Amino acid sequence: QVQLAESGGGLVQPGGSLTLSCAVSGLVLSAHDMSWYRQAPGKERELVAGINTAGDSTNYSDAVKGRFTISRDNAKNTVTLRMNSLNAEDTAVYYCHGRYDNCSILEYWGRGTQVTVSS
């Protein structure tokens, strides 16, 4: 059974930092591109950051570029999102996402972790 379990969310003051982790089980992490998405109240889910299978290529939304860093450790089956200089617009539920693309496409989602940026 595939599981993506996010952790590390919480309440943080503006300008603060948080590190989210995604613990992956039930699949070969090294075969999956991984991403973090977020969904704020009343808004659609949006891509925040992505990383390829080898971990040598990343992409970020314009809203977080320069502040967030995605990384992965295939040996430890974890994907991490380091978030710095947080502001109120970063408040959302953050989701871990995995994608396998080889002839067929398989996608997996975690249940999300809440990040609230407020003073």
C-alpha positions in Angstrom: 0.0 0.0 0.0 1.4 3.3 -1.1 1.6 6.0 1.6 2.8 9.6 1.5 2.8 11.1 5.0 3.5 14.8 5.4 4.7 16.3 8.6 6.2 19.5 9.9 3.4 21.9 9.4 2.2 24.3 12.1 1.9 28.0 13.0 4.8 30.3 12.3 5.2 34.0 12.4 5.8 36.1 9.3 9.4 35.9 8.3 9.9 32.6 10.0 10.8 29.2 8.6 9.4 25.7 8.5 10.6 22.4 7.1 8.0 19.9 5.7 8.8 16.3 5.3 7.1 13.6 3.3 7.8 10.0 4.3 7.1 7.6 1.4 6.4 3.9 1.6 5.0 1.3 -0.6 6.7 2.4 -3.8 10.2 2.8 -5.2 10.9 6.5 -4.5 13.8 6.7 -6.9 11.4 6.0 -9.8 9.0 8.9 -9.0 9.2 12.6 -9.7 8.1 14.3 -6.5 6.4 17.6 -5.9 4.8 19.7 -3.2 1.5 21.4 -3.9 -0.5 23.7 -1.7 -4.1 24.7 -1.4 -5.3 27.9 0.3 -8.9 28.4 1.4 -11.1 29.2 -1.5 -8.3 28.7 -4.0 -7.3 25.9 -6.3 -4.4 23.5 -5.5 -1.2 24.8 -7.0 2.3 23.4 -7.7 4.9 24.8 -5.3 8.0 22.9 -6.1 9.1 19.8 -8.0 12.2 17.5 -8.1 13.1 14.9 -10.6 13.9 11.2 -9.8 17.7 11.8 -9.4 17.3 15.0 -7.5 19.4 17.0 -9.8 16.7 19.1 -11.4 14.1 21.2 -9.5 11.5 23.7 -10.4 9.6 26.3 -8.3 6.6 28.5 -8.7 7.3 32.2 -9.0 5.7 32.8 -5.6 8.2 30.7 -3.7 11.3 30.9 -5.9 14.3 31.9 -3.8 12.6 31.2 -0.5 11.7 27.5 -0.7 14.0 24.5 -1.4 12.9 21.0 -2.3 15.2 18.0 -1.8 15.0 14.3 -1.6 16.7 11.4 -0.1 15.9 8.2 -2.0 17.7 6.0 0.4 15.6 7.3 3.3 12.4 7.5 1.3 11.9 11.1 2.2 11.2 14.4 0.4 11.7 17.7 2.1 10.5 21.2 1.6 12.5 23.9 3.4 10.5 27.1 3.6 12.1 30.4 4.5 10.8 34.0 4.8 7.3 32.8 5.1 4.4 35.3 4.7 0.6 35.2 5.1 0.2 34.2 1.5 2.0 31.0 2.2 -0.8 29.9 4.5 -2.3 26.7 3.0 -2.5 22.9 3.3 0.6 21.5 1.7 0.5 18.2 -0.1 3.2 15.8 -1.1 2.8 14.3 -4.6 4.5 11.5 -6.5 4.3 10.7 -10.2 5.5 7.7 -12.0 5.6 8.1 -15.8 6.7 5.1 -17.8 4.2 4.0 -20.5 1.4 4.5 -17.9 1.1 7.4 -15.5 0.6 6.8 -11.8 0.1 9.6 -9.3 -0.1 9.5 -5.5 -1.0 12.1 -2.9 -0.5 12.6 0.8 -3.3 13.9 3.1 -1.6 17.2 3.6 -0.2 19.3 6.4 -1.5 22.7 7.5 0.9 25.7 7.4 -0.4 28.9 9.0 1.7 32.1 8.8 0.3 34.6 11.3 1.5 36.9 14.0 
